[in-house]
Amino acid sequence: ACSRCGEADPDYVPPVVPGDLTGDNVVTNEDVVLLMWHVLFPEENPISAAADFTGDGIVTNDDVVLLMWHVLFPEENPL
């Protein structure tokens, strides 16, 4: 929002946090659980964020493991 008039900037795009599947701007266990549910039951648990952390073009258990390692040890496992 503008600091003078308070109007919202129509061109503002919030920063993207890699691995933040819940949209709260932090990567936590909740994101890991959401990704696990998506991998197991994709139709019932769609996600809107990019979750292919392995770069192989599909979201699988490998992506869940990478996200889990990132939550536990973010410095050693960047996304």
mmCIF file of the N, C-alpha and C atoms, coordinates in Angstrom:
data_MODEL
# 
_entry.id   MODEL 
# 
loop_
_atom_site.group_PDB 
_atom_site.id 
_atom_site.type_symbol 
_atom_site.label_atom_id 
_atom_site.label_alt_id 
_atom_site.label_comp_id 
_atom_site.label_asym_id 
_atom_site.label_entity_id 
_atom_site.label_seq_id 
_atom_site.pdbx_PDB_ins_code 
_atom_site.Cartn_x 
_atom_site.Cartn_y 
_atom_site.Cartn_z 
_atom_site.occupancy 
_atom_site.B_iso_or_equiv 
_atom_site.pdbx_formal_charge 
_atom_site.auth_seq_id 
_atom_site.auth_comp_id 
_atom_site.auth_asym_id 
_atom_site.auth_atom_id 
_atom_site.pdbx_PDB_model_num 
ATOM 1   N N  . ALA A 1 1  ? 0.836  -1.184  0.000   1.00 0.00 ? 1  ALA A N  1 
ATOM 2   C CA . ALA A 1 1  ? 0.000  0.000   0.000   1.00 0.00 ? 1  ALA A CA 1 
ATOM 3   C C  . ALA A 1 1  ? 0.884  1.253   0.000   1.00 0.00 ? 1  ALA A C  1 
ATOM 4   N N  . CYS A 1 2  ? 0.350  2.290   -0.554  1.00 0.00 ? 2  CYS A N  1 
ATOM 5   C CA . CYS A 1 2  ? 1.053  3.563   -0.598  1.00 0.00 ? 2  CYS A CA 1 
ATOM 6   C C  . CYS A 1 2  ? 1.162  4.127   0.818   1.00 0.00 ? 2  CYS A C  1 
ATOM 7   N N  . SER A 1 3  ? 2.348  4.627   1.176   1.00 0.00 ? 3  SER A N  1 
ATOM 8   C CA . SER A 1 3  ? 2.553  5.167   2.519   1.00 0.00 ? 3  SER A CA 1 
ATOM 9   C C  . SER A 1 3  ? 1.875  6.525   2.706   1.00 0.00 ? 3  SER A C  1 
ATOM 10  N N  . ARG A 1 4  ? 1.566  7.213   1.602   1.00 0.00 ? 4  ARG A N  1 
ATOM 11  C CA . ARG A 1 4  ? 0.912  8.518   1.715   1.00 0.00 ? 4  ARG A CA 1 
ATOM 12  C C  . ARG A 1 4  ? -0.602 8.409   1.683   1.00 0.00 ? 4  ARG A C  1 
ATOM 13  N N  . CYS A 1 5  ? -1.143 7.660   0.717   1.00 0.00 ? 5  CYS A N  1 
ATOM 14  C CA . CYS A 1 5  ? -2.603 7.634   0.562   1.00 0.00 ? 5  CYS A CA 1 
ATOM 15  C C  . CYS A 1 5  ? -3.244 6.317   1.009   1.00 0.00 ? 5  CYS A C  1 
ATOM 16  N N  . GLY A 1 6  ? -2.453 5.284   1.183   1.00 0.00 ? 6  GLY A N  1 
ATOM 17  C CA . GLY A 1 6  ? -2.990 4.010   1.643   1.00 0.00 ? 6  GLY A CA 1 
ATOM 18  C C  . GLY A 1 6  ? -3.572 3.130   0.555   1.00 0.00 ? 6  GLY A C  1 
ATOM 19  N N  . GLU A 1 7  ? -3.526 3.591   -0.689  1.00 0.00 ? 7  GLU A N  1 
ATOM 20  C CA . GLU A 1 7  ? -4.057 2.792   -1.795  1.00 0.00 ? 7  GLU A CA 1 
ATOM 21  C C  . GLU A 1 7  ? -3.159 1.589   -2.070  1.00 0.00 ? 7  GLU A C  1 
ATOM 22  N N  . ALA A 1 8  ? -3.777 0.482   -2.448  1.00 0.00 ? 8  ALA A N  1 
ATOM 23  C CA . ALA A 1 8  ? -3.027 -0.731  -2.803  1.00 0.00 ? 8  ALA A CA 1 
ATOM 24  C C  . ALA A 1 8  ? -2.410 -0.555  -4.183  1.00 0.00 ? 8  ALA A C  1 
ATOM 25  N N  . ASP A 1 9  ? -1.201 -1.024  -4.343  1.00 0.00 ? 9  ASP A N  1 
ATOM 26  C CA . ASP A 1 9  ? -0.512 -0.979  -5.631  1.00 0.00 ? 9  ASP A CA 1 
ATOM 27  C C  . ASP A 1 9  ? -1.030 -2.129  -6.494  1.00 0.00 ? 9  ASP A C  1 
ATOM 28  N N  . PRO A 1 10 ? -1.698 -1.823  -7.604  1.00 0.00 ? 10 PRO A N  1 
ATOM 29  C CA . PRO A 1 10 ? -2.257 -2.894  -8.444  1.00 0.00 ? 10 PRO A CA 1 
ATOM 30  C C  . PRO A 1 10 ? -1.181 -3.742  -9.117  1.00 0.00 ? 10 PRO A C  1 
ATOM 31  N N  . ASP A 1 11 ? 0.050  -3.255  -9.180  1.00 0.00 ? 11 ASP A N  1 
ATOM 32  C CA . ASP A 1 11 ? 1.130  -4.001  -9.823  1.00 0.00 ? 11 ASP A CA 1 
ATOM 33  C C  . ASP A 1 11 ? 1.981  -4.783  -8.830  1.00 0.00 ? 11 ASP A C  1 
ATOM 34  N N  . TYR A 1 12 ? 1.647  -4.705  -7.531  1.00 0.00 ? 12 TYR A N  1 
ATOM 35  C CA . TYR A 1 12 ? 2.443  -5.396  -6.522  1.00 0.00 ? 12 TYR A CA 1 
ATOM 36  C C  . TYR A 1 12 ? 2.286  -6.906  -6.642  1.00 0.00 ? 12 TYR A C  1 
ATOM 37  N N  . VAL A 1 13 ? 3.415  -7.584  -6.655  1.00 0.00 ? 13 VAL A N  1 
ATOM 38  C CA . VAL A 1 13 ? 3.438  -9.046  -6.664  1.00 0.00 ? 13 VAL A CA 1 
ATOM 39  C C  . VAL A 1 13 ? 4.220  -9.474  -5.431  1.00 0.00 ? 13 VAL A C  1 
ATOM 40  N N  . PRO A 1 14 ? 3.577  -10.205 -4.516  1.00 0.00 ? 14 PRO A N  1 
ATOM 41  C CA . PRO A 1 14 ? 4.298  -10.611 -3.315  1.00 0.00 ? 14 PRO A CA 1 
ATOM 42  C C  . PRO A 1 14 ? 5.460  -11.533 -3.665  1.00 0.00 ? 14 PRO A C  1 
ATOM 43  N N  . PRO A 1 15 ? 6.511  -11.506 -2.867  1.00 0.00 ? 15 PRO A N  1 
ATOM 44  C CA . PRO A 1 15 ? 7.663  -12.356 -3.167  1.00 0.00 ? 15 PRO A CA 1 
ATOM 45  C C  . PRO A 1 15 ? 7.302  -13.838 -3.056  1.00 0.00 ? 15 PRO A C  1 
ATOM 46  N N  . VAL A 1 16 ? 7.929  -14.626 -3.902  1.00 0.00 ? 16 VAL A N  1 
ATOM 47  C CA . VAL A 1 16 ? 7.697  -16.066 -3.896  1.00 0.00 ? 16 VAL A CA 1 
ATOM 48  C C  . VAL A 1 16 ? 8.741  -16.711 -2.996  1.00 0.00 ? 16 VAL A C  1 
ATOM 49  N N  . VAL A 1 17 ? 8.280  -17.507 -2.049  1.00 0.00 ? 17 VAL A N  1 
ATOM 50  C CA . VAL A 1 17 ? 9.168  -18.241 -1.152  1.00 0.00 ? 17 VAL A CA 1 
ATOM 51  C C  . VAL A 1 17 ? 9.178  -19.686 -1.626  1.00 0.00 ? 17 VAL A C  1 
ATOM 52  N N  . PRO A 1 18 ? 10.290 -20.162 -2.200  1.00 0.00 ? 18 PRO A N  1 
ATOM 53  C CA . PRO A 1 18 ? 10.328 -21.549 -2.674  1.00 0.00 ? 18 PRO A CA 1 
ATOM 54  C C  . PRO A 1 18 ? 9.999  -22.527 -1.548  1.00 0.00 ? 18 PRO A C  1 
ATOM 55  N N  . GLY A 1 19 ? 9.076  -23.442 -1.819  1.00 0.00 ? 19 GLY A N  1 
ATOM 56  C CA . GLY A 1 19 ? 8.674  -24.436 -0.837  1.00 0.00 ? 19 GLY A CA 1 
ATOM 57  C C  . GLY A 1 19 ? 7.473  -24.035 -0.009  1.00 0.00 ? 19 GLY A C  1 
ATOM 58  N N  . ASP A 1 20 ? 7.055  -22.769 -0.104  1.00 0.00 ? 20 ASP A N  1 
ATOM 59  C CA . ASP A 1 20 ? 5.896  -22.305 0.658   1.00 0.00 ? 20 ASP A CA 1 
ATOM 60  C C  . ASP A 1 20 ? 4.625  -22.687 -0.088  1.00 0.00 ? 20 ASP A C  1 
ATOM 61  N N  . LEU A 1 21 ? 4.080  -23.843 0.222   1.00 0.00 ? 21 LEU A N  1 
ATOM 62  C CA . LEU A 1 21 ? 2.893  -24.333 -0.467  1.00 0.00 ? 21 LEU A CA 1 
ATOM 63  C C  . LEU A 1 21 ? 1.601  -23.873 0.202   1.00 0.00 ? 21 LEU A C  1 
ATOM 64  N N  . THR A 1 22 ? 1.693  -23.392 1.441   1.00 0.00 ? 22 THR A N  1 
ATOM 65  C CA . THR A 1 22 ? 0.507  -22.935 2.157   1.00 0.00 ? 22 THR A CA 1 
ATOM 66  C C  . THR A 1 22 ? 0.238  -21.448 1.944   1.00 0.00 ? 22 THR A C  1 
ATOM 67  N N  . GLY A 1 23 ? 1.217  -20.713 1.420   1.00 0.00 ? 23 GLY A N  1 
ATOM 68  C CA . GLY A 1 23 ? 1.033  -19.294 1.140   1.00 0.00 ? 23 GLY A CA 1 
ATOM 69  C C  . GLY A 1 23 ? 1.208  -18.375 2.321   1.00 0.00 ? 23 GLY A C  1 
ATOM 70  N N  . ASP A 1 24 ? 1.913  -18.839 3.373   1.00 0.00 ? 24 ASP A N  1 
ATOM 71  C CA . ASP A 1 24 ? 2.105  -17.994 4.550   1.00 0.00 ? 24 ASP A CA 1 
ATOM 72  C C  . ASP A 1 24 ? 3.498  -17.355 4.597   1.00 0.00 ? 24 ASP A C  1 
ATOM 73  N N  . ASN A 1 25 ? 4.253  -17.462 3.514   1.00 0.00 ? 25 ASN A N  1 
ATOM 74  C CA . ASN A 1 25 ? 5.584  -16.864 3.349   1.00 0.00 ? 25 ASN A CA 1 
ATOM 75  C C  . ASN A 1 25 ? 6.681  -17.478 4.212   1.00 0.00 ? 25 ASN A C  1 
ATOM 76  N N  . VAL A 1 26 ? 6.438  -18.652 4.759   1.00 0.00 ? 26 VAL A N  1 
ATOM 77  C CA . VAL A 1 26 ? 7.470  -19.414 5.460   1.00 0.00 ? 26 VAL A CA 1 
ATOM 78  C C  . VAL A 1 26 ? 7.339  -20.877 5.052   1.00 0.00 ? 26 VAL A C  1 
ATOM 79  N N  . VAL A 1 27 ? 8.439  -21.602 5.135   1.00 0.00 ? 27 VAL A N  1 
ATOM 80  C CA . VAL A 1 27 ? 8.434  -23.021 4.797   1.00 0.00 ? 27 VAL A CA 1 
ATOM 81  C C  . VAL A 1 27 ? 8.501  -23.807 6.098   1.00 0.00 ? 27 VAL A C  1 
ATOM 82  N N  . THR A 1 28 ? 7.451  -24.582 6.351   1.00 0.00 ? 28 THR A N  1 
ATOM 83  C CA . THR A 1 28 ? 7.344  -25.323 7.602   1.00 0.00 ? 28 THR A CA 1 
ATOM 84  C C  . THR A 1 28 ? 6.908  -26.761 7.336   1.00 0.00 ? 28 THR A C  1 
ATOM 85  N N  . ASN A 1 29 ? 6.724  -27.496 8.435   1.00 0.00 ? 29 ASN A N  1 
ATOM 86  C CA . ASN A 1 29 ? 6.234  -28.867 8.330   1.00 0.00 ? 29 ASN A CA 1 
ATOM 87  C C  . ASN A 1 29 ? 4.881  -28.930 7.637   1.00 0.00 ? 29 ASN A C  1 
ATOM 88  N N  . GLU A 1 30 ? 4.074  -27.894 7.785   1.00 0.00 ? 30 GLU A N  1 
ATOM 89  C CA . GLU A 1 30 ? 2.765  -27.864 7.131   1.00 0.00 ? 30 GLU A CA 1 
ATOM 90  C C  . GLU A 1 30 ? 2.907  -27.964 5.616   1.00 0.00 ? 30 GLU A C  1 
ATOM 91  N N  . ASP A 1 31 ? 3.936  -27.338 5.064   1.00 0.00 ? 31 ASP A N  1 
ATOM 92  C CA . ASP A 1 31 ? 4.169  -27.419 3.624   1.00 0.00 ? 31 ASP A CA 1 
ATOM 93  C C  . ASP A 1 31 ? 4.557  -28.838 3.229   1.00 0.00 ? 31 ASP A C  1 
ATOM 94  N N  . VAL A 1 32 ? 5.356  -29.492 4.056   1.00 0.00 ? 32 VAL A N  1 
ATOM 95  C CA . VAL A 1 32 ? 5.755  -30.879 3.788   1.00 0.00 ? 32 VAL A CA 1 
ATOM 96  C C  . VAL A 1 32 ? 4.530  -31.783 3.793   1.00 0.00 ? 32 VAL A C  1 
ATOM 97  N N  . VAL A 1 33 ? 3.679  -31.620 4.797   1.00 0.00 ? 33 VAL A N  1 
ATOM 98  C CA . VAL A 1 33 ? 2.477  -32.458 4.892   1.00 0.00 ? 33 VAL A CA 1 
ATOM 99  C C  . VAL A 1 33 ? 1.559  -32.212 3.702   1.00 0.00 ? 33 VAL A C  1 
ATOM 100 N N  . LEU A 1 34 ? 1.382  -30.955 3.318   1.00 0.00 ? 34 LEU A N  1 
ATOM 101 C CA . LEU A 1 34 ? 0.549  -30.639 2.164   1.00 0.00 ? 34 LEU A CA 1 
ATOM 102 C C  . LEU A 1 34 ? 1.098  -31.305 0.905   1.00 0.00 ? 34 LEU A C  1 
ATOM 103 N N  . LEU A 1 35 ? 2.403  -31.276 0.734   1.00 0.00 ? 35 LEU A N  1 
ATOM 104 C CA . LEU A 1 35 ? 3.004  -31.907 -0.440  1.00 0.00 ? 35 LEU A CA 1 
ATOM 105 C C  . LEU A 1 35 ? 2.847  -33.424 -0.393  1.00 0.00 ? 35 LEU A C  1 
ATOM 106 N N  . MET A 1 36 ? 2.975  -34.011 0.794   1.00 0.00 ? 36 MET A N  1 
ATOM 107 C CA . MET A 1 36 ? 2.766  -35.464 0.917   1.00 0.00 ? 36 MET A CA 1 
ATOM 108 C C  . MET A 1 36 ? 1.347  -35.834 0.506   1.00 0.00 ? 36 MET A C  1 
ATOM 109 N N  . TRP A 1 37 ? 0.366  -35.091 1.004   1.00 0.00 ? 37 TRP A N  1 
ATOM 110 C CA . TRP A 1 37 ? -1.014 -35.370 0.639   1.00 0.00 ? 37 TRP A CA 1 
ATOM 111 C C  . TRP A 1 37 ? -1.229 -35.198 -0.858  1.00 0.00 ? 37 TRP A C  1 
ATOM 112 N N  . HIS A 1 38 ? -0.591 -34.189 -1.445  1.00 0.00 ? 38 HIS A N  1 
ATOM 113 C CA . HIS A 1 38 ? -0.719 -33.962 -2.886  1.00 0.00 ? 38 HIS A CA 1 
ATOM 114 C C  . HIS A 1 38 ? -0.143 -35.135 -3.680  1.00 0.00 ? 38 HIS A C  1 
ATOM 115 N N  . VAL A 1 39 ? 1.012  -35.637 -3.252  1.00 0.00 ? 39 VAL A N  1 
ATOM 116 C CA . VAL A 1 39 ? 1.632  -36.760 -3.967  1.00 0.00 ? 39 VAL A CA 1 
ATOM 117 C C  . VAL A 1 39 ? 0.744  -38.003 -3.865  1.00 0.00 ? 39 VAL A C  1 
ATOM 118 N N  . LEU A 1 40 ? 0.183  -38.238 -2.687  1.00 0.00 ? 40 LEU A N  1 
ATOM 119 C CA . LEU A 1 40 ? -0.658 -39.422 -2.490  1.00 0.00 ? 40 LEU A CA 1 
ATOM 120 C C  . LEU A 1 40 ? -2.015 -39.304 -3.189  1.00 0.00 ? 40 LEU A C  1 
ATOM 121 N N  . PHE A 1 41 ? -2.640 -38.143 -3.072  1.00 0.00 ? 41 PHE A N  1 
ATOM 122 C CA . PHE A 1 41 ? -3.988 -37.937 -3.616  1.00 0.00 ? 41 PHE A CA 1 
ATOM 123 C C  . PHE A 1 41 ? -4.050 -36.591 -4.336  1.00 0.00 ? 41 PHE A C  1 
ATOM 124 N N  . PRO A 1 42 ? -3.459 -36.497 -5.530  1.00 0.00 ? 42 PRO A N  1 
ATOM 125 C CA . PRO A 1 42 ? -3.361 -35.200 -6.210  1.00 0.00 ? 42 PRO A CA 1 
ATOM 126 C C  . PRO A 1 42 ? -4.707 -34.568 -6.567  1.00 0.00 ? 42 PRO A C  1 
ATOM 127 N N  . GLU A 1 43 ? -5.679 -35.360 -6.917  1.00 0.00 ? 43 GLU A N  1 
ATOM 128 C CA . GLU A 1 43 ? -6.981 -34.792 -7.298  1.00 0.00 ? 43 GLU A CA 1 
ATOM 129 C C  . GLU A 1 43 ? -7.667 -34.129 -6.106  1.00 0.00 ? 43 GLU A C  1 
ATOM 130 N N  . GLU A 1 44 ? -7.554 -34.744 -4.924  1.00 0.00 ? 44 GLU A N  1 
ATOM 131 C CA . GLU A 1 44 ? -8.207 -34.222 -3.736  1.00 0.00 ? 44 GLU A CA 1 
ATOM 132 C C  . GLU A 1 44 ? -7.390 -33.132 -3.047  1.00 0.00 ? 44 GLU A C  1 
ATOM 133 N N  . ASN A 1 45 ? -6.103 -33.042 -3.380  1.00 0.00 ? 45 ASN A N  1 
ATOM 134 C CA . ASN A 1 45 ? -5.206 -32.090 -2.717  1.00 0.00 ? 45 ASN A CA 1 
ATOM 135 C C  . ASN A 1 45 ? -4.363 -31.329 -3.725  1.00 0.00 ? 45 ASN A C  1 
ATOM 136 N N  . PRO A 1 46 ? -5.007 -30.494 -4.545  1.00 0.00 ? 46 PRO A N  1 
ATOM 137 C CA . PRO A 1 46 ? -4.231 -29.727 -5.527  1.00 0.00 ? 46 PRO A CA 1 
ATOM 138 C C  . PRO A 1 46 ? -3.371 -28.673 -4.837  1.00 0.00 ? 46 PRO A C  1 
ATOM 139 N N  . ILE A 1 47 ? -2.275 -28.341 -5.461  1.00 0.00 ? 47 ILE A N  1 
ATOM 140 C CA . ILE A 1 47 ? -1.431 -27.258 -4.963  1.00 0.00 ? 47 ILE A CA 1 
ATOM 141 C C  . ILE A 1 47 ? -1.231 -26.259 -6.089  1.00 0.00 ? 47 ILE A C  1 
ATOM 142 N N  . SER A 1 48 ? -1.100 -25.001 -5.733  1.00 0.00 ? 48 SER A N  1 
ATOM 143 C CA . SER A 1 48 ? -0.949 -23.972 -6.762  1.00 0.00 ? 48 SER A CA 1 
ATOM 144 C C  . SER A 1 48 ? 0.495  -23.511 -6.914  1.00 0.00 ? 48 SER A C  1 
ATOM 145 N N  . ALA A 1 49 ? 1.349  -23.837 -5.951  1.00 0.00 ? 49 ALA A N  1 
ATOM 146 C CA . ALA A 1 49 ? 2.747  -23.417 -6.011  1.00 0.00 ? 49 ALA A CA 1 
ATOM 147 C C  . ALA A 1 49 ? 3.592  -24.468 -6.734  1.00 0.00 ? 49 ALA A C  1 
ATOM 148 N N  . ALA A 1 50 ? 4.708  -24.026 -7.264  1.00 0.00 ? 50 ALA A N  1 
ATOM 149 C CA . ALA A 1 50 ? 5.638  -24.950 -7.908  1.00 0.00 ? 50 ALA A CA 1 
ATOM 150 C C  . ALA A 1 50 ? 6.237  -25.864 -6.853  1.00 0.00 ? 50 ALA A C  1 
ATOM 151 N N  . ALA A 1 51 ? 6.204  -27.167 -7.096  1.00 0.00 ? 51 ALA A N  1 
ATOM 152 C CA . ALA A 1 51 ? 6.680  -28.122 -6.099  1.00 0.00 ? 51 ALA A CA 1 
ATOM 153 C C  . ALA A 1 51 ? 7.618  -29.164 -6.683  1.00 0.00 ? 51 ALA A C  1 
ATOM 154 N N  . ASP A 1 52 ? 8.100  -28.944 -7.898  1.00 0.00 ? 52 ASP A N  1 
ATOM 155 C CA . ASP A 1 52 ? 9.044  -29.877 -8.513  1.00 0.00 ? 52 ASP A CA 1 
ATOM 156 C C  . ASP A 1 52 ? 10.458 -29.446 -8.135  1.00 0.00 ? 52 ASP A C  1 
ATOM 157 N N  . PHE A 1 53 ? 10.877 -29.834 -6.930  1.00 0.00 ? 53 PHE A N  1 
ATOM 158 C CA . PHE A 1 53 ? 12.169 -29.402 -6.421  1.00 0.00 ? 53 PHE A CA 1 
ATOM 159 C C  . PHE A 1 53 ? 13.334 -30.182 -7.000  1.00 0.00 ? 53 PHE A C  1 
ATOM 160 N N  . THR A 1 54 ? 13.069 -31.355 -7.573  1.00 0.00 ? 54 THR A N  1 
ATOM 161 C CA . THR A 1 54 ? 14.138 -32.144 -8.190  1.00 0.00 ? 54 THR A CA 1 
ATOM 162 C C  . THR A 1 54 ? 14.408 -31.696 -9.616  1.00 0.00 ? 54 THR A C  1 
ATOM 163 N N  . GLY A 1 55 ? 13.453 -30.990 -10.221 1.00 0.00 ? 55 GLY A N  1 
ATOM 164 C CA . GLY A 1 55 ? 13.635 -30.511 -11.584 1.00 0.00 ? 55 GLY A CA 1 
ATOM 165 C C  . GLY A 1 55 ? 13.410 -31.561 -12.653 1.00 0.00 ? 55 GLY A C  1 
ATOM 166 N N  . ASP A 1 56 ? 12.707 -32.655 -12.303 1.00 0.00 ? 56 ASP A N  1 
ATOM 167 C CA . ASP A 1 56 ? 12.480 -33.717 -13.279 1.00 0.00 ? 56 ASP A CA 1 
ATOM 168 C C  . ASP A 1 56 ? 11.154 -33.593 -14.018 1.00 0.00 ? 56 ASP A C  1 
ATOM 169 N N  . GLY A 1 57 ? 10.401 -32.537 -13.732 1.00 0.00 ? 57 GLY A N  1 
ATOM 170 C CA . GLY A 1 57 ? 9.157  -32.296 -14.450 1.00 0.00 ? 57 GLY A CA 1 
ATOM 171 C C  . GLY A 1 57 ? 7.915  -32.899 -13.813 1.00 0.00 ? 57 GLY A C  1 
ATOM 172 N N  . ILE A 1 58 ? 8.067  -33.656 -12.736 1.00 0.00 ? 58 ILE A N  1 
ATOM 173 C CA . ILE A 1 58 ? 6.924  -34.230 -12.038 1.00 0.00 ? 58 ILE A CA 1 
ATOM 174 C C  . ILE A 1 58 ? 7.115  -34.080 -10.536 1.00 0.00 ? 58 ILE A C  1 
ATOM 175 N N  . VAL A 1 59 ? 6.009  -34.084 -9.805  1.00 0.00 ? 59 VAL A N  1 
ATOM 176 C CA . VAL A 1 59 ? 6.066  -33.977 -8.346  1.00 0.00 ? 59 VAL A CA 1 
ATOM 177 C C  . VAL A 1 59 ? 5.903  -35.374 -7.766  1.00 0.00 ? 59 VAL A C  1 
ATOM 178 N N  . THR A 1 60 ? 6.938  -35.826 -7.057  1.00 0.00 ? 60 THR A N  1 
ATOM 179 C CA . THR A 1 60 ? 6.954  -37.180 -6.521  1.00 0.00 ? 60 THR A CA 1 
ATOM 180 C C  . THR A 1 60 ? 7.416  -37.166 -5.072  1.00 0.00 ? 60 THR A C  1 
ATOM 181 N N  . ASN A 1 61 ? 7.571  -38.376 -4.521  1.00 0.00 ? 61 ASN A N  1 
ATOM 182 C CA . ASN A 1 61 ? 8.087  -38.527 -3.164  1.00 0.00 ? 61 ASN A CA 1 
ATOM 183 C C  . ASN A 1 61 ? 9.464  -37.894 -3.011  1.00 0.00 ? 61 ASN A C  1 
ATOM 184 N N  . ASP A 1 62 ? 10.252 -37.898 -4.071  1.00 0.00 ? 62 ASP A N  1 
ATOM 185 C CA . ASP A 1 62 ? 11.582 -37.281 -4.012  1.00 0.00 ? 62 ASP A CA 1 
ATOM 186 C C  . ASP A 1 62 ? 11.482 -35.794 -3.682  1.00 0.00 ? 62 ASP A C  1 
ATOM 187 N N  . ASP A 1 63 ? 10.463 -35.129 -4.211  1.00 0.00 ? 63 ASP A N  1 
ATOM 188 C CA . ASP A 1 63 ? 10.259 -33.714 -3.918  1.00 0.00 ? 63 ASP A CA 1 
ATOM 189 C C  . ASP A 1 63 ? 9.855  -33.518 -2.454  1.00 0.00 ? 63 ASP A C  1 
ATOM 190 N N  . VAL A 1 64 ? 9.067  -34.456 -1.928  1.00 0.00 ? 64 VAL A N  1 
ATOM 191 C CA . VAL A 1 64 ? 8.683  -34.400 -0.513  1.00 0.00 ? 64 VAL A CA 1 
ATOM 192 C C  . VAL A 1 64 ? 9.926  -34.499 0.357   1.00 0.00 ? 64 VAL A C  1 
ATOM 193 N N  . VAL A 1 65 ? 10.812 -35.426 0.022   1.00 0.00 ? 65 VAL A N  1 
ATOM 194 C CA . VAL A 1 65 ? 12.035 -35.619 0.807   1.00 0.00 ? 65 VAL A CA 1 
ATOM 195 C C  . VAL A 1 65 ? 12.909 -34.367 0.751   1.00 0.00 ? 65 VAL A C  1 
ATOM 196 N N  . LEU A 1 66 ? 13.067 -33.777 -0.425  1.00 0.00 ? 66 LEU A N  1 
ATOM 197 C CA . LEU A 1 66 ? 13.869 -32.556 -0.535  1.00 0.00 ? 66 LEU A CA 1 
ATOM 198 C C  . LEU A 1 66 ? 13.270 -31.416 0.284   1.00 0.00 ? 66 LEU A C  1 
ATOM 199 N N  . LEU A 1 67 ? 11.948 -31.291 0.256   1.00 0.00 ? 67 LEU A N  1 
ATOM 200 C CA . LEU A 1 67 ? 11.306 -30.237 1.034   1.00 0.00 ? 67 LEU A CA 1 
ATOM 201 C C  . LEU A 1 67 ? 11.480 -30.501 2.527   1.00 0.00 ? 67 LEU A C  1 
ATOM 202 N N  . MET A 1 68 ? 11.385 -31.762 2.921   1.00 0.00 ? 68 MET A N  1 
ATOM 203 C CA . MET A 1 68 ? 11.571 -32.111 4.329   1.00 0.00 ? 68 MET A CA 1 
ATOM 204 C C  . MET A 1 68 ? 12.989 -31.776 4.786   1.00 0.00 ? 68 MET A C  1 
ATOM 205 N N  . TRP A 1 69 ? 13.976 -32.126 3.981   1.00 0.00 ? 69 TRP A N  1 
ATOM 206 C CA . TRP A 1 69 ? 15.359 -31.797 4.320   1.00 0.00 ? 69 TRP A CA 1 
ATOM 207 C C  . TRP A 1 69 ? 15.554 -30.291 4.386   1.00 0.00 ? 69 TRP A C  1 
ATOM 208 N N  . HIS A 1 70 ? 14.892 -29.549 3.492   1.00 0.00 ? 70 HIS A N  1 
ATOM 209 C CA . HIS A 1 70 ? 14.994 -28.087 3.508   1.00 0.00 ? 70 HIS A CA 1 
ATOM 210 C C  . HIS A 1 70 ? 14.416 -27.518 4.807   1.00 0.00 ? 70 HIS A C  1 
ATOM 211 N N  . VAL A 1 71 ? 13.291 -28.061 5.258   1.00 0.00 ? 71 VAL A N  1 
ATOM 212 C CA . VAL A 1 71 ? 12.686 -27.580 6.507   1.00 0.00 ? 71 VAL A CA 1 
ATOM 213 C C  . VAL A 1 71 ? 13.623 -27.853 7.679   1.00 0.00 ? 71 VAL A C  1 
ATOM 214 N N  . LEU A 1 72 ? 14.224 -29.032 7.696   1.00 0.00 ? 72 LEU A N  1 
ATOM 215 C CA . LEU A 1 72 ? 15.103 -29.398 8.803   1.00 0.00 ? 72 LEU A CA 1 
ATOM 216 C C  . LEU A 1 72 ? 16.444 -28.673 8.772   1.00 0.00 ? 72 LEU A C  1 
ATOM 217 N N  . PHE A 1 73 ? 17.031 -28.568 7.583   1.00 0.00 ? 73 PHE A N  1 
ATOM 218 C CA . PHE A 1 73 ? 18.368 -27.994 7.422   1.00 0.00 ? 73 PHE A CA 1 
ATOM 219 C C  . PHE A 1 73 ? 18.386 -27.049 6.215   1.00 0.00 ? 73 PHE A C  1 
ATOM 220 N N  . PRO A 1 74 ? 17.756 -25.873 6.338   1.00 0.00 ? 74 PRO A N  1 
ATOM 221 C CA . PRO A 1 74 ? 17.618 -24.991 5.180   1.00 0.00 ? 74 PRO A CA 1 
ATOM 222 C C  . PRO A 1 74 ? 18.935 -24.495 4.590   1.00 0.00 ? 74 PRO A C  1 
ATOM 223 N N  . GLU A 1 75 ? 19.935 -24.279 5.425   1.00 0.00 ? 75 GLU A N  1 
ATOM 224 C CA . GLU A 1 75 ? 21.206 -23.765 4.906   1.00 0.00 ? 75 GLU A CA 1 
ATOM 225 C C  . GLU A 1 75 ? 21.896 -24.798 4.013   1.00 0.00 ? 75 GLU A C  1 
ATOM 226 N N  . GLU A 1 76 ? 21.820 -26.069 4.404   1.00 0.00 ? 76 GLU A N  1 
ATOM 227 C CA . GLU A 1 76 ? 22.496 -27.127 3.656   1.00 0.00 ? 76 GLU A CA 1 
ATOM 228 C C  . GLU A 1 76 ? 21.657 -27.639 2.485   1.00 0.00 ? 76 GLU A C  1 
ATOM 229 N N  . ASN A 1 77 ? 20.356 -27.316 2.483   1.00 0.00 ? 77 ASN A N  1 
ATOM 230 C CA . ASN A 1 77 ? 19.444 -27.830 1.464   1.00 0.00 ? 77 ASN A CA 1 
ATOM 231 C C  . ASN A 1 77 ? 18.560 -26.728 0.880   1.00 0.00 ? 77 ASN A C  1 
ATOM 232 N N  . PRO A 1 78 ? 19.148 -25.784 0.170   1.00 0.00 ? 78 PRO A N  1 
ATOM 233 C CA . PRO A 1 78 ? 18.324 -24.716 -0.417  1.00 0.00 ? 78 PRO A CA 1 
ATOM 234 C C  . PRO A 1 78 ? 17.434 -25.269 -1.538  1.00 0.00 ? 78 PRO A C  1 
ATOM 235 N N  . LEU A 1 79 ? 16.323 -24.601 -1.767  1.00 0.00 ? 79 LEU A N  1 
ATOM 236 C CA . LEU A 1 79 ? 15.424 -25.031 -2.856  1.00 0.00 ? 79 LEU A CA 1 
ATOM 237 C C  . LEU A 1 79 ? 15.663 -24.199 -4.093  1.00 0.00 ? 79 LEU A C  1 
# 
